[in-house]
Amino acid sequence: MEENFFIDPEAIVPAGQDPEGDDALLDVARELHAYLQGFSARLVHNEGAVVIEVAGNVEADGRRYPFRLVPERCVLARVQKWRKLTAERHLALVRERLNEAAVAEFEGEVRRFVAGVLREAEVEGLDGARFLRALETGKELASRRFRIVEDRLAEASSRRRAETLAEVARGTVKLTRYPESFETAFMMRRRFVAILGPTNSGKTHQAMEALAQAATGVYLAPLRLLALENYERLADRGVAVSLVTGEERRITPGATHVASTIEMLDTSRAVDVAVIDEIQMLEDLERGSAWTAAVCGAAAKTVYLLGALSARPAVEALAERLGCELEVTTLARKSPLEMAPRAVGSIGQLRRGDAVIAFSRRDVLNWATNIAAAGFRVATIYGNLSPEVRRAQAQRFRDGEADIVVATDAIGMGLNLPVARVVFSTAKKFDGISEDILPPWLTHQIAGRAGRFGLHEAGLVAGFDDHTHRIISRLMRTPADPLSNRGFYVTPSLRHVKSIAAATGERTLARLLELFSRNIDLTDDFFLPGDLSEQTERAQWLDSLPLSLEHRFTLSLVPVSTRVETLNQAWQGWARALAKERSSHLSIEPVGDTRYALQAAEDACKKYSAYAWLGYRLPDYYPDAEAAVALARSMSETVDEMLARQHGRRRDEKRPPTPARRVRRGPASRGDRREGRTRAGG
């Protein structure tokens, strides 16, 4: 999620200049902030540029219409260029582009546009005000928002004049009735219990106690790793529980409970207690729709919602919309979390129990190599690793076979580690477009892994160097933005797609997905379309094959990266075989002992898991699902051993010597930042 541009010294001084203690620069920062506030404006990022967003209201037809828009003249500079300008130049540029005359002219432009939209909507018998809500989105150029409003109005006008068939098509995806599509949950009287708090506050313990004592129940996790962990927790207490994830099934005869990944929720099965973990994932564009579906569709008398304090507005809004009683409990962290008094400074100053955080696979491996060269034993955790490898690497750290863990933000979810101190190697992360300062919520989530209750009196957080240490310190003091109380993401089920196809006669999956997205966008802003871009791209290729709609839909959701050539070839091969009604048998991936053996082994794990995912859904065509699970586990062990050989002793080796203190630097390479898109759920 894109963060607001910082209005602080770090944002306005030239790159590399330290603002601490510089009263002149601080004065300029305050003057800039005050000037912007005088016009109800703020600096934000827009597609890699620094722009001024202006908020206000215009009157038309006796009503006031709010807007949050970026005037064309208020695009200031590309981010990198902006950071090279002096603080005084920042202020001068803002004053030049934003003044009373410019704002008055812009408001006139908005007023004329609003009046035109209202007139056209009235002619078509539509409520123009609902289209003008798009002017409140923020962070976008006014011209782009105007086009969106015009496009939506034109679309609505066209659809209003369309024949009855098109009316039926719209009715199939009206998300005002989205909760009703989960019939079992909709007919139940449900109660929500939200347990919210920071990391290490005991949220999961409370909910799992209630789940274990219930006659029937389900635990829903964001990751296979968490599903497995809580499956074992319930099984250890004598609960008859099954494990169900996209790639694995452990079915217990007569099971009363299920631990599963959230996408695998069976909404037709009524239970006494459901636990939905990491509820703040509602805001995630890629996977948030699974949380929306779980909150709406978990058929349980009591539904526990676990997550960050920032999720409270979203939880309250959903409970009200669904007509469910809500009880909110907030918890405090069990052990204090403190900033270290100073930066670490060198690899030699690292110590046993540290977690070093980087934000790409390459940087993690570089740091691990350099830290191991200093005499430490190292475990590594990053998003490309399978859950089994992450768990094995975490276990090495827990068992004392590794002194230090080097990880991406994948450490922030699903792993309980005895970390004494979290050390950020950088305060920046590549977000898919540019490298930028970490958002506060992510900083808090990662830092919260320090200081496990019962093991450490307090958790410590530090930056590796002075600059990083200062930024992390500021981010730790910055509260995370609360989740929105509307705009919850939804993606289509096969039932939705079939309904649209029946109503419109459309047969291509790509077009059906587009119809779903457009209709969501125009019906109810409480629910919004999730990110369907990758699924639609896959659908465009699948539509060229003689496959049923059901098979195309299933293949479009296979959890494998088609950006990796070997995995894309495997996926396309499975699809082509299915189109010819042939079975696909699993082929074993050779890894070898090349320079890229580790990457090849990681990709092989993903291929086996993807095949297993298909095998559980279409067993007649992908009959080797159980073998795929076994191969994925075996290859995960290979990856774990490769990492252990590279960065730490094996189980039969002696402990290395005391760390050398003379090593002063981290990795020489900053790594490929495009790999830094790893999410906690990756």
Helices and strands as residue ranges (DSSP letters): H 9-12, H 23-38, E 41-46, E 49-60, E 63-69, G 72-74, E 75-78, H 79-82, H 87-97, H 100-123, H 128-132, G 133-136, H 142-161, H 164-172, G 175-181, H 183-186, E 191-196, H 203-213, E 217-221, H 224-236, E 241-244, E 249-250, E 257-261, G 262-264, E 271-276, G 279-283, H 288-297, E 300-307, G 309-311, H 312-322, E 325-330, E 337-339, G 347-349, E 354-357, H 361-373, E 378-381, H 387-398, E 404-407, G 409-412, E 421-424, E 428-430, E 435-437, H 440-447, E 459-463, H 466-477, E 488-490, H 494-504, H 509-523, E 527-529, H 533-542, H 549-556, H 565-579, H 597-617, H 625-647, G 673-677
